[in-house]
Amino acid sequence: MIRRIACAIALSFVSFATNLSADVAELAATMIGRPYVWGAEGPDAFDCSGLTQYVFREYGVDLPRRAISQSRVGDTVGRRLQRGDLLFFADNARRSLVTHVGIYEGGGMMIDASKRYGRVRRGSLDDPYWVERFMFARRVSDADETREVGTRVPDSPTPRGDRRKATVRVLERIADVFLRRPR
């Protein structure tokens, strides 16, 4: 019985890691329509890296501020993109320097704060503009958390933190019940 409990506890913690990417994409989708403003970090307006930084911060992951710096965080993704992966683009077809970042939503779509369209939007990765400029993708998990010098710590608990704390409390209660020694 103790093995089953230990296994259930371990599986619940694995689910935290796999939900980050879906949660990030879901939150980014709620920002669609907000204006693009160069240098804006949200929540009322964003630039591309401000959007990704804001969304990941809400789930406890502090990304660097600039797209080029964000391109060094996490693991390189091969051919199989997953929801929540960061997508990096160059400003020209030569693909020499990262200048733009978006969040993969799934189904060949991404969410980005686009200077070109003047707002946060959903766009197709099949658009020739993005096909010409795509460089690579990175997968960020909460284990990859990074913090630039001088970044602020959020004042209030994050949605991810609230869920994690609630789940831990429930698991502690379950463990207490099962591990209580009979008298």
Secondary structure, DSSP 8 states (H G I E B T S, - for coil): -HHHHHHHHHHHHHHHHHHHHHHHHHHHHHTTT-BB-TT-BSSS-B-HHHHHHHHHHTTT----SSHHHHTTSSEE--S---TT-EEEEESSTT--SEEEEEEEEETTEEEEEETTTTEEEEEETTSHHHHHHEEEEEE--GGG----TT----SS--HHHHHHHHHHHHHHHHHHHHH----
